[in-house]
Amino acid sequence: MITGISFFCKIKTSTLRKVCKYKNHLKFDLPKLKQLKQDLVELKEGIPEILTDNPPIYTGVYHHEVKDPRFLFFNMEYRAYNFEGYDTKFPNNYVCIDSKGERRLKPHVYIKMVEIRPEYARQGIFTRTMKKLTNLIKKDEECEGRIILDARKIEGSEMTQIPSPSLAHWKCGFRFVNKEDNKIMERVLRKELPLEDAPEGTMYYSLS
C-alpha cells in the first residue's frame, strides 16, 4: 500500500513539474505539449496496480458455459501476468506493475478461436452468446470482466465469408489496443470507409 501511494505521488509530482516546465515553452514546443497532454490523460485514468512480487506467468483452460452446438469452435484460455509487450498498451485496469517495474497483464480470459457453423451465421448467435459470456466473466473474482482476443481474418472454403471479425467484436463492446485502429473503425461505422477496411488486431473488452 505504501509503495502504491509513493508511486502515485511520484507520478503526480512529475506531471506537475512538466506543467510548469511546458508553460514557459507553450508557444514554441508542440511535441512537449503533446507529451504533457498524454501525461495528464494517464493521470486522470489512474495508475496500474503495483505488485510487491514478481509472479510467474499462468496459462490454463478457462471453463465456460458456452456449449452451443451451433458453434464449431469456442476455445478460451485463462491467462495471468503475461507481459504486456513493447508494441501494445492496454488500459490501466488491465495492467499491473511487478516488483521489477515491468508492466504485466492482470488475470483475464483470452479467446483463442470462435467459429459459428456456416448455416447459423448472421443470426445474432455470436452477439447473444458474447453478452452472456461477458456478464459471466464480470462476476469472476480474478478476471473481473477482462477479456482479450485477436481479431483476424481466417480464409477457408467452408468458413463463412465476412468483411472482418472485428466488426462483430466491436458491436459486443471490444476495442482495439491500438488507438489508431479505433479511429479507423469509427470511420468504417460512419460509412466513410468500406466494411472490408475494418482493422484487424488485438482487442480488449472495454470495462468503462
C-alpha positions in Angstrom: 0.0 0.0 0.0 2.8 2.4 0.9 4.6 1.6 -2.3 1.4 2.4 -4.3 1.0 5.8 -2.6 4.6 6.6 -3.1 4.5 5.7 -6.8 1.3 7.8 -7.3 2.9 10.8 -5.6 6.0 10.4 -7.8 3.9 10.4 -11.0 1.8 13.3 -9.8 4.8 15.4 -8.9 6.5 14.5 -12.2 3.4 15.6 -14.1 3.1 18.9 -12.2 6.7 19.7 -12.9 6.1 19.1 -16.6 3.2 21.5 -16.4 5.4 24.3 -15.1 8.2 23.4 -17.5 6.0 23.4 -20.6 4.2 26.6 -19.5 7.3 28.6 -20.5 7.6 26.9 -23.9 3.9 26.7 -24.8 4.2 28.7 -28.0 7.2 27.0 -29.4 7.4 23.4 -28.4 4.4 21.4 -29.6 6.0 17.9 -29.1 6.3 18.7 -25.4 2.8 19.9 -25.3 1.6 16.6 -26.8 3.6 14.7 -24.2 2.1 16.8 -21.4 -1.4 16.0 -22.7 -0.6 12.3 -22.7 0.7 12.5 -19.1 -2.4 14.3 -17.9 -4.7 11.7 -19.6 -2.8 8.9 -17.9 -3.0 10.6 -14.5 -6.8 11.0 -15.0 -7.2 7.3 -15.8 -5.4 6.3 -12.7 -2.3 4.1 -12.4 -1.9 0.3 -12.7 -1.9 -1.8 -9.5 1.6 -2.1 -8.0 2.6 -5.6 -7.0 5.1 -6.4 -4.3 6.4 -9.5 -6.0 7.3 -10.9 -9.5 4.6 -13.5 -10.2 5.1 -16.3 -12.7 3.0 -16.4 -15.9 -0.1 -18.6 -15.7 -1.9 -20.2 -18.7 -4.7 -22.7 -18.5 -8.1 -23.8 -19.7 -11.0 -21.4 -18.9 -14.1 -23.4 -18.1 -17.1 -21.5 -19.5 -20.7 -22.2 -20.0 -20.8 -21.9 -23.8 -22.0 -25.3 -25.0 -24.0 -24.3 -28.0 -23.8 -26.9 -30.9 -24.2 -24.1 -33.4 -20.6 -23.1 -32.7 -17.9 -25.2 -34.4 -15.3 -23.8 -32.1 -15.4 -21.7 -28.9 -12.0 -22.0 -27.3 -10.8 -19.8 -24.4 -7.8 -19.7 -22.0 -7.2 -18.3 -18.6 -4.1 -16.1 -18.6 -2.4 -14.1 -15.9 0.7 -11.9 -15.5 2.0 -12.3 -19.1 4.0 -9.3 -20.2 2.1 -6.5 -21.9 4.8 -6.2 -24.6 6.6 -3.2 -26.1 4.3 -2.5 -29.1 1.0 -2.6 -27.2 -0.5 -0.6 -24.3 -3.7 -1.8 -22.6 -5.9 0.3 -20.4 -4.6 0.6 -16.8 -7.4 -1.5 -15.4 -5.9 -4.4 -17.4 -2.4 -3.8 -16.2 -0.3 -4.3 -13.0 3.4 -3.5 -12.4 5.6 -6.1 -10.9 8.4 -5.6 -8.4 10.9 -5.1 -11.2 8.8 -2.3 -12.8 7.6 -4.4 -15.7 4.0 -4.0 -17.0 2.0 -7.2 -16.7 -1.5 -8.1 -17.7 -3.8 -8.9 -14.9 -5.8 -12.2 -14.9 -8.0 -12.3 -17.9 -9.8 -14.6 -20.4 -8.2 -14.9 -23.8 -10.5 -16.0 -26.6 -8.4 -18.2 -28.9 -10.9 -19.3 -31.5 -14.6 -18.7 -32.2 -16.3 -20.1 -35.3 -20.0 -20.5 -36.0 -21.2 -23.2 -38.3 -22.0 -21.6 -41.7 -25.7 -22.5 -41.6 -26.2 -20.5 -38.4 -24.1 -17.4 -39.4 -25.6 -13.9 -39.3 -28.4 -14.9 -37.0 -27.2 -13.0 -33.9 -25.9 -16.1 -32.1 -22.5 -14.7 -31.5 -23.7 -11.4 -30.1 -26.2 -13.0 -27.7 -23.5 -15.6 -26.6 -20.9 -12.9 -26.0 -23.3 -10.9 -23.9 -23.9 -13.8 -21.6 -20.2 -14.6 -21.5 -19.1 -11.1 -20.7 -21.6 -10.9 -17.8 -20.3 -14.3 -16.5 -16.6 -13.1 -16.6 -17.6 -9.8 -14.9 -18.6 -11.9 -11.9 -15.3 -13.8 -11.9 -13.3 -12.6 -8.9 -10.0 -13.0 -10.6 -10.7 -11.8 -14.2 -13.2 -9.1 -13.2 -14.5 -8.9 -16.8 -11.2 -8.6 -18.5 -11.2 -10.4 -22.0 -8.7 -10.2 -24.7 -8.7 -11.6 -28.3 -7.1 -11.2 -31.6 -9.5 -10.3 -34.4 -8.0 -11.9 -37.6 -9.5 -13.0 -40.8 -9.2 -16.7 -41.5 -9.6 -17.8 -45.0 -11.3 -21.2 -45.7 -13.6 -22.6 -48.3 -16.0 -23.9 -45.6 -15.9 -20.8 -43.5 -18.5 -18.0 -43.5 -17.1 -15.1 -45.5 -17.3 -11.9 -43.6 -15.6 -8.4 -44.1 -13.8 -8.6 -40.8 -14.5 -10.3 -37.4 -13.6 -7.1 -35.6 -17.0 -5.7 -36.7 -18.8 -8.3 -34.6 -16.4 -7.9 -31.7 -16.8 -4.1 -31.7 -20.5 -4.5 -31.5 -20.1 -6.6 -28.4 -18.0 -3.9 -26.6 -14.4 -4.7 -27.7 -12.0 -2.1 -28.6 -8.5 -2.1 -30.2 -5.4 -1.8 -28.1 -4.0 0.4 -31.0 -6.0 3.6 -30.7 -5.4 4.5 -34.3 -7.4 1.3 -35.3 -10.3 2.5 -33.2 -10.4 5.8 -35.2 -10.4 3.8 -38.5 -13.2 1.6 -37.2 -15.2 4.7 -36.3 -14.8 5.8 -39.9 -15.9 2.4 -41.2 -19.0 2.6 -39.0 -19.8 6.1 -40.3 -19.6 4.5 -43.8 -16.7 6.8 -44.7 -14.7 3.6 -45.5 -15.9 0.2 -46.7 -16.6 -2.7 -44.3 -13.6 -4.5 -45.7 -11.3 -1.8 -44.3 -12.3 -2.6 -40.7 -9.0 -3.2 -38.9 -7.6 -6.4 -37.5 -5.6 -6.8 -34.4 -5.6 -7.2 -30.6 -8.8 -6.1 -28.9 -9.9 -6.0 -25.3 -13.4 -5.8 -23.7 -14.0 -2.3 -22.6 -14.8 -2.2 -18.9 -15.7 1.5 -18.9 
